Amino acid sequence: MKLETLIKDIKIKSLTGDLQCDITGVNIDSRLIKPGHLFVALRGTQTDGHTYIGKAIAQGAAAVLCETLPDTRAEGVTYVQVDDTEDVVGQVATTFCGDPTSRLKLVGVTGTNGKTTIATLLYNMFRHFGYKVGLLSTVCNYIDGEAIPTDHTTPDPITLNTLLGRMADAGCQYAFMEVSSHAVAQKRIGGLRFAGGIFTNLTRDHLDYHKTFENYLKAKKAFFDGLPKTAFALTNADDRNGNVMVQNTRAQVAAYSLRSLADFQGKVLEDGFDGMLLDINGREVNVQFIGRFNAANLLAVYGAAVLLGEKPEDVLVELSLLRPVAGRFDSMRSPSGYTAIVDYAHTPDALENVLNAIHEVLRGRGQVITVVGAGGNRDKGKRPLMAQEAARQSDRLLITSDNPRFEDPQAIIDDMLAGLTAEDKKKTLAIVDRREAIRTACMLAQPGDVVLVAGKGHEDYQEIKGVKHHFDDREVIRDLFAN
C-alpha cells in the first residue's frame, strides 16, 4: 500500500520524504520492523517509541510516523509528523488492514465484571446459529474455530486490526470483543466501527492506572460516546452508572434489568449448583449457570442477540444450551461430597457476587471456605477491601498468593490482612504457597460445604518476578480429588 493512501485520513503536521513509497507492514514495536514497514512511535506508559526510531530504520523501516522529528534523518526514509501518534495509530492500522469493521459487525462489551462471559457466550451462540464469528477476549481470541492466544484484554491497535482483518477475510459476519478501560484511554480502538456496545457494571478496579474512580468511569463512558447512530447501546439498568454510560451516546439505547422495568427483563425463579430457572420477558428458560450476576450476564446476551436481529424464541433455546466460560464459576464435586468452585473474581464486587451466588444456593446448609489473594503491582487499595468481603461471607478464609509479579507475596498478604478485624482474623489463615492454601481449604471442607478458589480462574500460570510458572487452580483441585 502506498504511504499516501495509508495516511489519507489523518491530520499531518509536517512531511519529509516520498509519499509514494510502498508500505508492506505497520508496527509500533521496533523489534518487529522489517524492510518496507511504517514505524509508529508511541509515547507509552513504560517507554517512548521515539527513542527507537533509529533502531526501526536500521531494521529497514521505509517511513516513520512520529510526534517529534529526530535531529538527524536518514536518507531515503519518509518522516510523517502528527500532533499525537496515539490519536492516529488506530486509523492507520484500520486503513492498512482494509477497514475490517466495514466488512463485519463488531460488538464491544465493557464494564468491570462480566465482559469475558458475555463476549464468549455471544460468540458461542452466534456460531450455533450458523454464522462465522470472531472473538477477542481475556481468555483467548478466535477466528471462527481457530484459537489465537492472547496476552491482553484488548490488544494494541495493530494486533487488533490485524486480527479483525483476518476475521473479515475468513468470512466472519460478527465479532465480539471485550473493551477494557485501558484500551479506551489509550485509544487502541480508534478507527473501529462498532455495531453495538454492552455495559455490564462499574466497580473499583485498575485505579493503579486510572488513579481515580472518576477517570475509570470516563474511560468506560467514552466508548459509548463514540458509538455511531447506527449502533445499539445496551446498558445495565440495575447498575447506578448504567444510565450515565449512555447519556451522551448517539447510538440507539436499550436496557436490561433483574429489578425494574426494562426492554429486557429477567427474574430468577429457581437456583441450584446445577443451574437456574429464569423468566426472561415473560418466558421461562432453564440455564446451566449459577447466581444473579450470571442471570444479568445472560440477560445482556439475550438482549444483544435480539438487537442484532435474532428471534427471541431462538435465542432462548440457545441460552438453555450454553455452558459457563472456563474459570468463571467453574464448579466441581469432590468424591467426599463438598463442592469446589474456581472463579476469576479479582475485585471486591466480583468476590461479593460469587459469594452471594454461593449463599443463595447453600441457604445455610453448609459452610463456605474461601481461598483468595491479590495481584502484585496493581491497585493496592482494593486488597483490604477484598479481604473484608471474603471474611464477611465466609466461615473460613485462607489468604494466599495470586500473581505477585515483582512484589513480595507476604507484603501483599499483609495488605489484605490489614483490612480484617480481630474477630475476622480468628477464622483466617495466611498461607503464601497457593497450592498449599487450596489443599488446606479442601482438607477443612466437610460434605455439603463449598470451597471457593478465587482470583485466577482460567489462568494456567503464576507470575513471579517476571517469570510465568505453570499453575492452574482447576488442575490442583482435580489432583486433590484424585488423591
N, C-alpha and C positions, 0 to 999 in steps of 0.2 A: 504494500500500500504506500502511495506517495505521502510524504510528510505533510504536504499542503492539504490533502484530504483528511488526514488524521487529526489535524488541529483546527479544522474549519469552523468548529462550533465553540471555540474558546477565545477569550479576550487576550490578545497578545500585547505585552508592554514594549518589547523590542525583539528584533530578529537579526541574527548574523549567520549567513551561510545560504545553502541551497535548499529551497522548499521542495524541489523536485526529487530529492534523494529518496531511495526506496527503503522503507522500514519493514523489517522482517519479524520484529517482535518488540514488546514493550515490557520494561521491568523497573521495579523500584529497589531491587537488590542488585548491587553492582557485581556480586559473585555469580549471578545468573546471566550476565550480559554476554551476548555473542555478536559476532560481526553483523552489522546491519540493524542492530537494535536501537530503540529510543530508551535512554535512561531518564527516569523521572526522579529528581532529587527532592525527597520529602523531609521536612523537619519533624522527626518522630519524637516520642516521649523519652526514648533512650539514646538515640543517635541522630545526627543531622546528615542526611543523604548528600548534602553539598560537599562534605569532606571526602566523598568517594567518587566525585566526578572524574578525577584523574585516573582512578583505577578502572572505571567504566570505559573510559576512552581507550585505555591500554588494552582492554579486552575486546575492542572493536566497535564500540558504540558509534553509530552514524550521526546521532543527534542527541542533544541534552535539553531537557525541559527543567527550568530552574527558576528560583526567585532572585538569587544573587549571582551575577555572572562572575566566573573565575577571573583572576588578574591576568593570567595568560591563557590564550585559547589555542587549541590545537588546529592545525591547518586541515581542511577537508571535513571538519565536524560542524554541524549546524547547531547553533545555540538559540533556544526559544525562551525568552524571559516573560514570566507572568507575575502577578501580584501574590498569588497563593497557589502553590502546586497542589495542596490538599483539596482545594476547591475544584480543580480541573481534571485530576487524575482519573476520577470515575468516568467522566465524559470521554476522555481519550481512550480508556480501556473499552468502554461500550462501543465506540466507533470502530476500534481495531477488531473487535470480536463480532462485528456485523450486527450490532444493535439487537442482542438476543431477546430482550424483553418485548420487542415488537413482534416476535415470532412465537411466543408462548405467553400464557397467563401466569404471572408471578404474584403469589400471596405471601405477605410477611406477617409474622407473629412476634409481638413484643410484649414485655412485661417482666416482672421479677421471676415468677414461678409459672410453670405450665407450658413454656414455649416448646420444649422438645416433644412433650406428649402431644400437643395439638398439631404441630407441624408433621410429626411422624404418622399420626393417625389419619390425617388428611391424605398424606402420601399413600398409605396403605389402602385407604378407602377408594381413592380415585384409580389406583391400579386394579382393585377389584371390579370397578366399573368398566374396566377395559381400556383405559387411557394409558398412554406412555407418560410417565411422571418423573420429575426430578425432586430431590430433597437436599437441603442444605441445613445441617443440624449439628449440635454439640457432639452427638454420638458418632455419626458417620454421614458422609454425603453419598447420594445415589444418583446415577444417571440411568433412570429406569431400574433395571435389575443389577447394574454394575456398581459395586461398592467402591468408594474413594475415601480413604482415611482422612480424618480432619484433626487439626490442632487448635482451631479457634471456633467459637460460636458463629461468628461471621468472618469469612476470610478477607484478606486485603482486596482492593478493587480489581487488581489484575487477575488474581486467582479466581475471584468471584465471577467476573465476566467471562473468563476462560471456561469455567465450569458451566455457566449458563449457556454460553455459545455451543459447548459440546452437547448440552441437553437439547437445545433447539435443533442442532444438526442431526441428532439422533431421532428427531420426530416427537420429542416431548411436547404435549399440549399444555401441561401445567407444571409449575414448580412451586414448592412450598419451602419457606426458609425462616429460620429464627433470625430476628433482627435485634442484636444486642445494643445496649446504650452506648458502648464504646464505638460500635460501627456507625451509629448516627453522628455522634460527636466528632469522630474522625473522618466523616464524610465518605466512608467506604461504600455506601450505597448510592453515591452520586451518579447520575446518568441513567439509573434504572427506572423503569416504568412499572409501577405496581398495579395489579388488577384489584387488589384488596389488602386491607390491613386488619389485624385482630389484636385487641388489647386484653390481656389476662388479668393482671393485678399489679399493684405497686407497693412494695415494702422496702425496708432498708437493705441495700446491697451496693457493692462497688464504690463505697464512699472513699476508699483509698485513692480512687481515680477522680471521681466527680467532686470530692471534698464536701459538698452539701447535698441534702436530700432534694433541695430545690433545683440544683443543677441536674441531678439524676432525672427528676421529673421532666424538666425541659428537654432533655435529650430524647426521652421516650415520646413526648408530645410532638417534637419536631418531625418525627416520622409521619404522624397523621397530618400535620400541617402541610407536608409535601405531597400528599396523595392527590392525584388528578380528579376532576369531576366525574370521570367515567368509572372510578373505582368505588368499592364499598369500604366503609369503616365500621367494623363490628366491635362494640365495646361491652365491657362487663359492668352492668348497672349496679351490681352488688358491691363494687369497689368504690370507695369515696372519691377516687380520682378518675373514675370511668367517664364521667361527663366532661371533665377538664381536658382529657385527651383529645376529644373530638369537637371541642367548642369552636375551633377555628379552621376545621378541615373543609375542603371543597368537595370531599367525597360524599356519597350517599350513606347516611348514618343509620345503623340498626343496633339493637341492644339485646343482650341475653341476661337472664336472671333466674335465680333459685328462690328469690324472696319477694319480688314485686312484679307489676305488670311490665311486660317487655315483648318485643317481636318474637323472641324465642324463650318460652318459659319452661322451667323444669321443676320437678319435685321428686325427692327420694321417698319411695313408698315402702321399700323393704331393703335391708342390707345384711351382709354376712361376709366371711372371709373368702367366699367363692364368687361374690358379685353383688349386684344391686338390681332392684326393680325400679325403673324410673317412669315418671309421667312427663312426656315432652309434648307441649302444645296439645294436651288432651288425649294423647295416645301412649299406651304402656309399652315398655320395651325392657327386656332382661339384658344386662350387660355384664361383662367379665371384669369389672373394675370395682374398687372399694373406696369409699369416702366421699364426702360432699365436694372436696376440691376436685376430685375426678369427675363428679357429676357436672361441675361447672365446665371442666375441660371438654367433656363430651357434648355439652350444650353449645359450646363455641364451635366445635367440629360440625355439629348438626347445622347450626346457623350459617356457617361459611359455605357448606356444601349446597344448601338451599339457595343462598345468594349467588352461587356460581351456576345455578340453573338446574340442579338435580331435583328429582321429585322427592317430596318429604317421605313418602312410604318406602321408597328405595333406600333412602339414607338411613331410616330406622332399621331396616333389615341389616344393612352393613354395620351399623353400630353394635348390633347384637353379636356379630361375628368377630369384631375387633378384639385384640388381646393387648394387655398393658405393654408399654415400652420397656426394654431391658433396663433394670436398675431403678425403675420407678414403681414403688410399692410391689417389689418382687417378693412374692410370698412362697415359703417352703415349709412343709410339715415334717417335723422330726419323727423318727421311729418311736421315741418315748412320749410323744403326744403334745409337745409345745409347738408353737408357730414362730418361725424366724422370718423377718421382713427386712429386705435391703432396699434402701431408698436414698436418692441423691440429695435429699433435703440438706441444704448447707446455709440456710438463713433462718433467723428466729421464726419468721412467719411460715416458712415451709415446714419446719420442725413442728410447729403448732398444728398445722393442717394434718400432717401424717399422724401425730399422736391423737388428735381429735378423732380421726377416722378409726384408729385402733379402738379407742374407748367407745365409740358408737356401736361397734360390733361386740366388744367384750361385755359391756354393760356390767362391770364389776365381777365377772365370773372368773377372772384370772388376774395375775399381776403383769405389769409392764416393766421390762428391763431394757434400758436404752444404752447403747454404745454410741458415743459421738465425740468428734473432735472439731478443730477449726483449721483452715488453711493458713500457712505461713505467708508472710509478705503480702497480706491482704488486709482489708478493713479490720483493725483491732477492736473497734468499738462494738462490733456485734458478738465478740467472743463471750463476755459475761452474760449478754442477753440470751445467747443460745443455751448456755448452761442453766440459766434461770428457767427457761421454757421447758427444757428437758427434765429438770428437777421437779417442776410444778406438776408435770403429768406422768411421772414415772415412779414406780415403787422402789426400784434400784437404778442407780446411774453409774455408768463407767465412762470416765472422760479419758480420751486417748489421743493418739496422733492421727492426723488426716494426711495432708500433703504439707509437711513442714517447710519444704523448699529450702531457703537459706537461713531460716530461723531455728533456734534451739527448741526442739519439741517440748521440753519441760517448761520453757518460758511461756509457750502458747497455752499449755495446760494450766499454768499458774494464772494466766489472764482469765481463763474460763472459771477457775475456782474462786476468783475474786468476786464473782457475781453471786455466789451462793451464801445463804445464811448458815449459822452454826447447825441449825436443825437439818438443812439440806445436806450438809457435809456428812452427817451421820449415816446417810444411805448412799453415799458416793464413794467410789473407788477411783483412784487416778493410776492408770497403767499406761506407760509410754508405748510399749510394744502393742501395736494394733491387733496382731494375731492373738496375743495372749489375752487382750481385753475381750475379744469376741469369744475365745474359749472359756474364759471365766463367766461371762454372761450366760453362755449355753449351759455351763455346769450348775449355775444358780437356778435355771429355769425348771419349773415343775409342769406336769401335764396340765394343759389349759392356759398356760402363760404365753406371753408374746415377747420375743426378743427383737427389738428394733436396732438395726445397724445402719446408722445414718451418715450422710455426708459425701460418700464417694459413688454410690450407685453403680452405674455402668463402667466406671473407670477400672482398668485392669493393671494399675501401677500405683506406686507411692513415689512422689518426687522428693528426694532428699539431697540437699547440697548440689543441685543441678543435674542429678542423675535419676532417671526413672527406673525403679526396681519393680519387677513383676509382683503385683499384689491385687487380688480380686476378692472382695468380701464374700461373693457368692461361692467361689471355689473353697474358701476357708470353711464356710458353713457346711457345704456338701461333704468336705473331708471329715469334719467333726461328726456329721450324721453317720458316715460310713464306718467310723471307728468307735 
